[in-house]
Structures are given as structure tokens and as C-alpha cells.
């Protein structure tokens, strides 16, 4: 099974490389559209994250968006709802009132932000869904920029890389910052489905750990020490996997007992991968898709053009490819 999994890793990495190259090509095209349109100093872009400023993925993405906004002469602010979807919706309305021309956000709750999204679009504010797309009327969705990822696919890839560590009836704990978010629920459902397709029935325990990394690490360590029968820990949450690696190392738990699977997007996770705590990780492309989000909203504002829906690719991360797949800032 390990040999087959390695072939899948190579195939996925190659496919992701092609997808990222295509995304970068779209970004270059968007940049050419903006060139000659005049400075964008009146454009105000707000990123409204559902997570926390301590979420290393969104902090990294926001920094890349800020870089691109500065390059294009636009203003940029980033705000975080600390896992509260209603607060995210309120922040969108606040930024509309403050004169934002564009909202970039992940909509991991299907409907909570819909009223705010409609208000923005009705008032001429550009809305760009990054990684999470709302379930909203088609006439509004048709006006939104979208860079999507299928979180079910993330769960499926996490299952693929962890199958060799599971047996029928195994318990997998899944730490989550926002247990009701689609990035958790869709991933868990597919994880169980892929395991079942391979003849393994698993019990997945979704563990609410919140968005504070220190508290999350404490919660995870307490759970693992009181449940030594856990076969593996997997999660689609960035804060959660970093906290899991911290819990394992600070708690003095033996590498691989249990093995951890998730995104490799922080020094804690990178150290976990290199130290044997994480056999493999599943990452989303981070940089080009962040640049493209800003380029897209600027182009939508200036030219009224809607960018094509893009898919953010996945890549499996292992010791042998970590320097090529994980940005230095996140290692």
C-alpha cells in the first residue's frame, strides 16, 4: 500500500504543478488587463476571514494580497471573525459602510453571510469568494469572482495518505476550529467515504478546539492522553494541525502514536513532518491564488469584467518535497 501511495503522490504533485502554472498564467493575464488602466489609489479592498489572525494560512494569504494591492496602487485591510460566521457577515457590512470597493472572503458557512453579500453586490461592491463559495441565488453568484476548492477532495486526499495507518474500526480524531464549517464537514464526510471504499470503517470524532493555538494544543493533548486507542489524527484545519504537532512534541508523545495528517503550513507542522509526527500532509496552493484574487477584483472594478472560476490545486507534502511545496515563511 505504501508503494501505491507513493505513485499517487507523484501523480498528484505533477497535476498540482500544472494547475498552479495555469493559475499563475491567469494571474499574469489579469495583470495585463490592469496595465494602462491608471492607478488604483481609490480602490479599497477588504479581506474578511472567518478564522483568526493567528491562522498562519490566512495570515500568509493576506500578506500576499496586501503585496499585490500595494503593487496595483490599491488600499488593503484584513479582518478576522475568530470562527464566528455571524461576525464575519457583520464585518462585511461594516466594510461596505466604510467605503470598500471589494470584499474578498472565504464563505465556509453556506448562508450566514448571504444578506451581507447581496447588500454589497446591490451597492456595486465587488465580492470575491476565495476557497469557500456561498449557497446563494444564481443571479448573485453569477456576479461574484470565485476561486474554489472542493474540501471533500481535501478529505479524500487525507484519507489516501492515512489509509496505511488504519484498520477496520479505527478511531480518527479530527480537531476543528469551526466544526460546522464546510471545510470541516465536507472533508470529514469524504474521508469516511474513501476509507469505506477501501474496506475500512472508521469512527471520526470531530473535536472542537477553537481558534487559539495554545488552547487548541492543550485540548488536543488532553484528548490524546485520555484516548490512547486513537489510530490517527487528521484535520483540514490549519490552526488545528499546528496545535496537534505542538501537543505531540510538548506532551512528549512518541512520533507516530498517533500519526498526524493535515496541512503543512507552519513551523510546528513542518517540524512535525521532518520529525516523524506527520507522515504526509495535504496543502492548497497559497501564493498565486492570493495574488490572483486581488488582481481579479481590481480588474472587475476598473473594467467590469468577471474572471473565470478558478480551482485552487492540492499537493501532497512529504519530507522529500517540502522545500518545493511549502513557502519558506511557513516552514
N, C-alpha and C positions, 0 to 999 in steps of 0.2 A: 504493500500500500504506500509506503514512503516513496518508492521508486516512481510509481504512477503520479504521486502528488508533485514530485519534482518536475515531471514533464508538464503538469498543469501550470506550475509556477512559471516555467519558461514561456509557455504559450501565452499566459495572461500578461506577463511583463512585456512581451513583444506587442501584443494587442494594445496595451495601455500606452506604450511608446508611440504607436501610430496615432492613437486617439489624441494624445497630448500634442503631437505635432500638428494635427488638424486644428485643434483648438487654438494653438499659437498662430496658425495661419489665419484663422478668423480674426484674432486679435489684431494682427498686422493690417488686415483689410479694414477693420473698424478704424484704426489709427489713420489710415489713408483717407477715409471718408471725413474725418475731423480736420485734417490738414487743410488750411486755407479757409476755414470757416470763421476765423477770427478768434481772439482769446475768449476763454470760457470763464472770465473772472466773476460773472454774475451768476454762474451756476452753483447751486448749493446742493450737495449730496449728503444724505444721512443714511448710515448703516445702522439698522436696529436688530441686534442679535437677541435671540431668545435665551441664550446661555449667559455666561458670566465673563467679565473681563479677565478672569483667571483661566478661562478656557484657552489653551495655547493655540488651538487650531484657529479659532476666530480672531484671536489677537494677531496671529501671523497674517491671516487673510486681510484683516482691517489695515494692517501696516502696509501691505501691498496695494490695497485700494487707495490708501492715503498717498502713497508714492505716485500712483498713476493720476490721481486727481490733481496733485501739485504739478505734475508734468503737463497736464492739459489746462492748467490755469483755473481749476475749479476748487471750491471750498469743500471740505470733508469733515464730518463729525461721526463718531461711532458711540453707540449707547447699547446697554445690555440689560435685559429684563430679569436676569437671575432665575431663569427657569419658570417665570410667571407669564403665561401666554396672554393673559388679560393685560398685564403691564406692558407687554410688547405692543399690543394694539393701542394702548393709551399713548405710548411714546411716538407711534406713527402719527397720531392725531396732533400731538404736541409739535412735532417737526413740521407738519403741514402748516400749523398756525404760525410757526417761526419763519415761514417762507421757503421751506425746502422745495427744490425743483424736482428732486428724485429721491426715492426710497429704495434701498437695497436691503433685502431681509430674507432669512430662511423661514418659511412658514411650515413648521413641523406640527402645528395643530391645524386640522383641516379647515376649521371655520371661524375660530375665535377672532381673527383679525379681519374678517371679510368686510365688516362695516367700515373699518378704517381704510381698507384698500379701495373700496368703492368711493369713499369720500375723496381720497387722493386722486383717483382717476377722473372723477367727475369735476374736480377743480383743476385739471390739467397737469397734475403731478405724475411724473413717470414712476412706475413701480416695476421693480426687477426682483423676481423670485430666484434666490440662489440656494440650490440644493433641496429646498422644501417648497412645494407648489400647493397653494390652497385649493380646496374644492369650492369653486365659485362659479357664478353664471358665465356661460361661454362668451358673452359679449365683453365681459371684463377680462377674462383670461386671454382673449384674443389681443388685448391691448397691452399685455404685460410682457416684459422680457423674461426669459426663463433659461436657467442653467440647471439641469436636473441631475439627480442621481436616484437610482432605484435602491432604496435602503433594504429592500428584500434581497437584492443582489449582494449587498454587503453581508447580510446574514448568511446567504448561501456560501459565499467565499469563506467566511469564518467557520462554517461547518466543514467545508472541504479541508481546510488546513488543520482542523482539530479532530477529524474522524479517527485518525490513528491512535488517539489517546482515550477513546470512548469505548464502552461496552454496552450491550443492550441493558437498559435500566439505569444507566448512569445519570447522576445529577450534575447539572451545569448551573453555576450561579452567574447571573448577568447583572452586574452593578449598573445603575442608571441614574443620571442627573435629573431627568424628567421622564418617569416611567410611562406616561401616557403619550409621549411624543411619537410621531410616526417613525422617526429614525430608530426608535427602540422597538415599537410593536411590530412594524413590518419586518425588521431584521430578525427578531425572535421567531416569528411565525415561519419564515423561510428556513431558518436554522433547523428547526424541528422537522420541517418537511424534508430537507435534504438528508438529515440523519435517518429519517424513516425510510427514504428511498434506498438507503444503503443498509437496511436491515437493523437499524439501531433506534430503539425508542428511548428518548431522553426526557427527563423532567428538567425544565428550565425555570429556575427561581429568579424572578426579577427583584433585585434588591435596591430600594430607594436610598441613594447615598447623598443626594443634594449636590449643590454646585461649589461647595467649599472643599478644596482639595485635602486639607488637613482632616476635617471631619469625615470626609469620604474614606480616607485611608483608615481611620480608626474604626469606622463601621465595617469596612471590608475585613480588616484583621480580626475583629471580634467574631464576625460570621465564620470565617475560615477556621479559626481555632476551635470554635464550638461545633463545627460541622466537618470533621476530618474525612468524611466519606465523599466530599465533593470531588468529582473526576476532573473538572476543568472549570476555568473562569473565562468567559467570553463576554465582550461588550462592544457595542457600536458607539459608545460614548467616549469622548476624548479625555475629559476630566476623570472619568471613572477608570480608564485603563492606566492612566498615570498614577492615580491613587492606589490602584491594585499593585502596581510594581513597588510603590513606596511601602505599602503594607507588608509585602513579602520580604523586602530587604530589612526594613526597620524592625519587623517582628521576628527576624531570624528564621524564617521558614525556608526549608530546603528548596532549591531551584527545581521546578517541575512538579512540585507537590503542593497545590495542583499547577499544571501548566496554564499560562495566561495567553489569551488571544484577543487582539484588538488593534487599534491604530497606533502606529509608531510615530508619535508627533510631539515628543517631549524628551528632555534628557532622562527622565525617570524611565520612560518606555524604551528609549534607545539603550540605556544601561541594562534594562531587563532583557532585551533581545540579546545583547552581547554577553550577558552574564548567565544565560541559560534559563531565565524565568519565562521568557516568551519564545517558543519555538518559531513562531512566524506571526506577522501582522498583516492587516489589510488596510491600505491607505487610499484616500481620494487624492487626485491631483489638486494642488493647492495654489500655485502661483499664477499660471496663465489664466485660469478661470477667474481669479480675483481681478487681474488686470482687465480682462475682457468685460467684466460686469461694469466697471467704471466707463470704459470706452463705449460700451453699448448705451448706457443711459445718457452720456454726453451726446452721442450721435442721435438718439431718439429725441432729445430736447432741441438740438440745433436743426436737424433735418427732417424730423417727423418719421424717421424710418424705424421699423421694428426689426431687431436682429433675429436670425433663425434660432429656434430652440436648440441648445447645445446639451450634450451629455458629458458630465464630468467623469472621466475614466477611473477605474480602480487598478491598483497594483499590489501584488503580494510582496511583502518586505521580509527578507531573511538576512542573516549575517553577511552573506556574500554580496548583497546588492544595496545595503543600507546607505552607503555614501552616494550612490547614484539615485536613490529613490526618496531620501529624506533630506530636506533642506538643512544646511549646516546650523541655522538658527534653532532648529528643533531637535538637534542631537546633543 
